[in-house]
Amino acid sequence: MAKTESSFKNMVISLTLISLVASAGLGSIYEFTKGPIEQSNLKKKVEAIKQVVPEFNNDPYSEMLRVPTGEGDSLDVYPAKMNDNIVGYAINTYTANGFSGDILLMAGFNVNGSIYNIAVLEHKETPGLGTKMNEPFFKDQFKDKNPSETVMKVKKDGGQIDAITSATISSRAFCDAIQRAYNTLEKGGLK
């Protein structure tokens, strides 16, 4: 086999062929993994809903409502019912104010507006510091508090929430996401 000459034209053709093969490979891997990733995310949301609202016997995921926040976007609200009576709401909320980016939470509220429980869905906070938002010592302090009666800010900012040591930004962001969920619940006229 004859060796091809190293010219600009041959390099462009070679790089184009390599790029086409690589992009076709990446595209097929994406299509292959897209379904399982969606199923995993759905399962994660359904489990989070079960954690953050009182016991229910409906399918909150199929009864999801999209409620405007009043800030130009909307949040997903999952009504939890027991024998057709609403027992709580799970709200898929977020904040973009985390130390390392977005923080996604599932916040659960009782029908009176008090917080039932909170589950952290996704974050990129600093390991060993901001990641402590998922620990009971931090997130359990929100339980049974009603954001209409409790200032959802860290104590350093005049609120009533104990911040995570050395992770005040993450703590503030967590409070912001909870307040966004409550405001949406209230604006949506759901409670």
C-alpha positions as CSV (number, residue, x, y, z in Angstrom):
1,M,0.0,0.0,0.0
2,A,1.3,3.4,-1.0
3,K,1.9,6.0,1.6
4,T,-0.3,9.1,1.0
5,E,1.3,12.4,0.8
6,S,1.0,14.7,3.8
7,S,-0.9,17.7,2.3
8,F,-3.5,20.1,3.6
9,K,-6.2,18.4,1.5
10,N,-5.4,14.9,2.9
11,M,-5.3,16.3,6.5
12,V,-8.7,17.9,6.1
13,I,-10.2,14.7,4.6
14,S,-8.7,12.6,7.5
15,L,-9.9,14.9,10.2
16,T,-13.3,15.1,8.7
17,L,-13.7,11.4,8.5
18,I,-12.5,11.0,12.1
19,S,-14.9,13.7,13.3
20,L,-17.8,12.0,11.5
21,V,-17.1,8.6,13.0
22,A,-16.6,10.1,16.5
23,S,-19.9,12.1,16.3
24,A,-21.8,9.1,15.0
25,G,-20.5,7.1,17.9
26,L,-21.4,9.7,20.4
27,G,-24.8,10.2,18.9
28,S,-25.6,6.4,19.1
29,I,-24.4,6.2,22.7
30,Y,-26.6,9.2,23.6
31,E,-29.7,7.6,22.0
32,F,-28.9,4.3,23.8
33,T,-28.6,5.9,27.2
34,K,-31.3,8.6,26.9
35,G,-34.2,6.2,28.0
36,P,-32.5,4.7,31.1
37,I,-31.4,8.2,32.2
38,E,-35.0,9.5,31.9
39,Q,-36.3,6.5,33.8
40,S,-33.7,7.1,36.6
41,N,-34.7,10.7,36.9
42,L,-38.4,9.9,37.0
43,K,-37.8,7.3,39.7
44,K,-35.7,9.8,41.7
45,K,-38.6,12.3,41.6
46,V,-41.2,9.8,42.6
47,E,-39.1,8.7,45.5
48,A,-38.6,12.3,46.6
49,I,-42.3,12.9,46.4
50,K,-42.9,10.0,48.8
51,Q,-40.3,11.4,51.2
52,V,-41.6,14.9,51.4
53,V,-45.4,14.6,51.8
54,P,-47.7,12.8,54.2
55,E,-49.0,9.4,53.2
56,F,-51.1,9.4,50.1
57,N,-52.9,7.0,47.8
58,N,-53.1,8.9,44.5
59,D,-50.5,9.2,41.8
60,P,-49.2,12.8,42.3
61,Y,-46.9,12.5,39.3
62,S,-49.8,12.1,36.9
63,E,-51.7,14.9,38.6
64,M,-48.8,17.4,38.3
65,L,-49.6,21.1,37.9
66,R,-47.3,23.7,36.5
67,V,-47.7,26.9,38.6
68,P,-46.1,30.2,37.6
69,T,-43.7,31.6,40.2
70,G,-44.3,35.2,39.3
71,E,-40.6,35.5,38.4
72,G,-41.0,34.5,34.7
73,D,-40.9,30.7,35.2
74,S,-43.0,27.9,36.6
75,L,-42.5,25.1,39.2
76,D,-44.0,21.6,39.1
77,V,-46.4,21.0,41.9
78,Y,-47.5,17.4,42.8
79,P,-50.7,17.2,44.9
80,A,-50.7,14.3,47.3
81,K,-54.2,13.0,48.2
82,M,-55.7,10.5,50.5
83,N,-59.1,9.3,49.3
84,D,-59.5,12.5,47.1
85,N,-58.6,14.8,50.0
86,I,-55.4,16.8,49.6
87,V,-52.9,16.0,52.4
88,G,-50.0,18.0,51.0
89,Y,-48.0,19.3,48.1
90,A,-44.6,18.3,46.7
91,I,-42.9,21.2,44.8
92,N,-40.0,20.7,42.5
93,T,-38.1,23.9,43.3
94,Y,-34.6,25.3,42.6
95,T,-32.2,28.1,43.2
96,A,-29.4,29.4,41.0
97,N,-27.7,31.0,44.0
98,G,-25.7,28.0,45.2
99,F,-21.9,28.3,45.7
100,S,-21.3,26.0,42.7
101,G,-24.4,26.5,40.7
102,D,-28.0,25.3,40.8
103,I,-29.6,23.4,43.7
104,L,-32.7,21.4,43.0
105,L,-35.0,20.4,45.8
106,M,-38.3,18.7,46.3
107,A,-40.1,20.6,49.1
108,G,-43.1,19.1,50.8
109,F,-45.8,21.2,52.4
110,N,-48.8,20.3,54.5
111,V,-52.2,21.8,53.5
112,N,-51.7,24.5,56.1
113,G,-48.5,25.7,54.4
114,S,-46.0,24.3,56.9
115,I,-43.1,22.4,55.7
116,Y,-43.4,18.6,55.9
117,N,-40.0,17.5,54.6
118,I,-37.4,18.4,52.0
119,A,-35.3,16.2,49.7
120,V,-32.2,17.4,47.8
121,L,-32.4,16.2,44.2
122,E,-29.3,17.7,42.7
123,H,-26.4,20.1,43.6
124,K,-22.8,20.7,42.9
125,E,-21.8,22.2,46.2
126,T,-18.4,21.7,47.9
127,P,-18.0,18.2,49.3
128,G,-17.8,18.2,53.0
129,L,-19.3,21.7,53.3
130,G,-22.2,22.6,51.1
131,T,-23.1,18.9,50.7
132,K,-24.1,19.0,54.4
133,M,-27.4,20.6,53.3
134,N,-28.6,17.0,52.7
135,E,-27.9,16.0,56.4
136,P,-30.7,15.9,59.0
137,F,-29.0,18.5,61.3
138,F,-29.6,21.1,58.6
139,K,-32.7,20.2,56.7
140,D,-34.7,19.0,59.7
141,Q,-34.7,22.5,61.1
142,F,-37.2,23.4,58.4
143,K,-39.8,20.8,59.4
144,D,-43.1,22.1,60.7
145,K,-42.1,25.7,60.0
146,N,-44.5,27.8,58.0
147,P,-42.7,30.3,55.7
148,S,-45.5,32.8,56.3
149,E,-44.5,32.9,60.0
150,T,-40.8,32.0,59.8
151,V,-38.2,34.2,58.1
152,M,-36.6,31.8,55.6
153,K,-33.1,33.3,55.8
154,V,-30.0,32.4,57.7
155,K,-29.5,34.1,61.1
156,K,-26.6,36.1,59.7
157,D,-29.1,37.8,57.3
158,G,-31.8,38.3,60.0
159,G,-33.6,35.1,59.6
160,Q,-34.3,32.1,61.8
161,I,-32.3,29.4,60.1
162,D,-28.9,28.1,61.4
163,A,-26.5,28.1,58.5
164,I,-24.1,25.3,57.8
165,T,-20.7,26.2,59.2
166,S,-18.4,27.5,56.4
167,A,-21.2,27.1,53.9
168,T,-23.3,30.2,54.3
169,I,-23.8,30.6,50.6
170,S,-25.2,27.1,50.2
171,S,-27.5,27.7,53.3
172,R,-28.8,30.9,51.8
173,A,-29.4,29.2,48.5
174,F,-31.3,26.4,50.2
175,C,-33.5,28.9,52.0
176,D,-34.1,30.7,48.7
177,A,-35.3,27.6,47.0
178,I,-37.7,26.8,49.9
179,Q,-39.1,30.4,49.9
180,R,-39.6,30.1,46.1
181,A,-41.6,26.9,46.6
182,Y,-43.8,28.5,49.3
183,N,-44.4,31.7,47.3
184,T,-45.4,29.6,44.3
185,L,-47.8,27.5,46.5
186,E,-49.3,30.7,47.8
187,K,-49.6,32.5,44.4
188,G,-51.1,29.4,42.9
189,G,-53.9,29.5,45.4
190,L,-53.3,25.8,46.3
191,K,-53.2,26.1,50.0
